[in-house]
C-alpha cells in the first residue's frame, strides 16, 4: 500500500522522541560510575521498575506483531499473549528472588557467583550476546514497518533512525535513562491502548461491502501499479477487514456500542472478510525486465473459527480422515507444544529482563516490581485481543500479512482519527527505542564486562569499563541495524519465537538447576549452556521456516520436504536436552567442585 | 548450638516458605496452562463449547489464564514473608 507522510505525524513523532531523549540525558547525567551505569545504583523504586519491566517486555513484537497476527489469524495471535504472560509466572515464582541474591550486574555474573569460573562467564556472555541479537532483529524490523505508514519513508530508514537514536541513548546515559524511558513508554502504551479499545467497543461492529479481487503490479524499477495506473494516495488497493454479516439480533446491520464480552460474542456469530495473497506471478517484459503481479482475493471467514486456535497453526486442527500424511497432525501438535513451552520458559531466560532484577534494592522490591509488571502486562495483553480484532473489522487492514501485517495496530488508530494514529505510532516507535536500548545494554554489558575482563583478561578500572561498554554498544548497534535491514521481509513474531526458543534452551536450565540443585557443577552449567545454545540454533536454521524464508525455497511444502528438522520450534527437544546434559555432566564431575556451590537458600542463611 | 547457627536456622524459616509458596503457586498455574495446551492438542472440539458471557471456551480459558496469573501474583505478594 502507499502511505503518504503527514506533517502532523512528523511533529508529534519528533516531540515524543525529543522529550524521551531530553529526559534520558537529564537523568543520565546522574549516573557516572560503573555501578551506576550498569545497575542504576540499585535505587530505582519498585513501582517505577515494575512498569519498566512492562516497558521492556511490551516490545515492538508484542504491540505490532501480536496485533497484526490477531488481525489476520484471530485467536492464534492471542496464544502468544497467553504464552508471553505465562512466562512471567516462571520469572516471579521460580527465578525472581534467588537470582537477586546471587546477582551482580549480568546474567553471566549471576550464574558465576558461586563458581568463579571463566568458562561459565564466557559461555553465558556469548549466550547473552546471541539471544540479544536474535531479539534485536525483530525489534529493528518492527521499526522499519512502523516508519513506512508513519513518515512515508522506506523500511531501512526506520532501522537506521532507531539504531542511531538508541546508540546515542546508551552511549550518553546508560541504565538510569533506559529504566525511565521504559517507565514512560510502558505507561503511555497501556494508557493509549486503553483509549483505543474503549473507542473500538464504542464503535461496535457494522456490516460493510464485500470486496473484489485486487491486483498489484510491481515493475523491475520498483514502481507499483494498481488498476493499471501508478499507485498513489488516490489510486491504491482498497484496505480490507470488514464484517459481512452479523448475528440475527442486529437487524439494521450494526451493533452500536458493545461491552467487552458482548463484542466477542457478536463477532463469534459474524462473518468477516479479509484478503489473502492468492498468486504471485513473474512475467518477462520485452526489455527482459521482470514484472511481478500479486493477486489478492477476498476470504470470507467464520467468526467462531477465528476465535479458536488453528488459523495460523493449521496442523493442530483435526485432520480429515483421508489425510495424505498422518504424521502432519502429530508434527503440528508437537510444534504447537514446543512453541507454548518456549514462550513459557523463555521470559525468565531473556537477558534484558534479568538485568532489571538488579535495579531494585532487595528481594521484596524485586517481588513487588514483578507483580506490578505482571499486572500491567496482563492488562495490556487483554487489550491486544481487542486491538487485533478491532483491526480485523476496521476496514483499514492491509491486504498482505507478510508484507504489512505489523502495521495493523497503527492503521487501526488511523481509522479512528489521524491525531490518535500519530500518537500511537510515536509510542510504538519509542517502544522499539526502549526495548532496543535495553537489549544493547545487556549485550554490551556481556561483551565489556564478561568477555573483555574474563576471557581476554584485560585489566580495566571503572572508567575503562564504562568506555569499553560504550564501544561495545556502538558495535552491537551497528550489527543490529545491518540485520534489521537484511531481515526486512521476515515476520516479526516468527523472529521473536526464535529468540524465546534459544533463550529458554541455553539459559533457563542452567539458571533453574543452579538455584535449586546442590549437585550442579560448573562443568554442568558450561556444557548445558553450550549444548542448549548450539542445538536450538542449529534446529532453527535447519527448520522449514528457515528454508522458506532464509534459503529461498519457494513454498511451504517444498521447504518442509527439504528441511532436516521435523518441525519449526525446537524447544520441546532442546530444553529437556539442556537439562539432561547439565544433570549428567554434573554427576560425572561431582567430586571437584561441589563444595563451592551453595543454593540461594544457603546463601541467604549465611548472610543472616 | 551457636548464636549464628540459630540465626541461620531462624532466617531459613523465613526464606524457605517463600520459595515453597512460589513453587506451589507455580504448580497451580502450570496445571492450568497444560490444561489449555492439552485441549488444543487432544480435545480441540471442546474449544467450541459455550462459556459464561456468551463467548466460547477458547476465549474464556485464554482470558482466564491471564486473570489467574495476575491473581496468583497478588496472592504471592500478600503471603510472602519479609526477609528481616
Interface residues (C-beta under 8 A of the other chain):
Chain A: X75 X78 X79 X81 X82 X85 X86 X88 X89 X90 X92 X93 X94 X97 X98 X261 X262 X264 X265 X268 X304 X307 X308 X309 X310 X316 X317 X318 X333 X336 X337 X340 X344 X362 X363 X364 X367 X368 X370 X371 X374 X375 X378 X381 X382 X385 X601 X604 X605 X606 X607 X608
Chain B: X7 X8 X9 X10 X11 X12 X15 X16 X18 X19 X22 X23 X25 X26 X29 X30 X33 X36 X37 X40 X41 X44 X45 X47 X48 X53 X54 X55 X56 X58 X59 X62 X63 X65 X66 X67 X69 X70 X72 X73 X74 X76 X77 X80 X82 X83
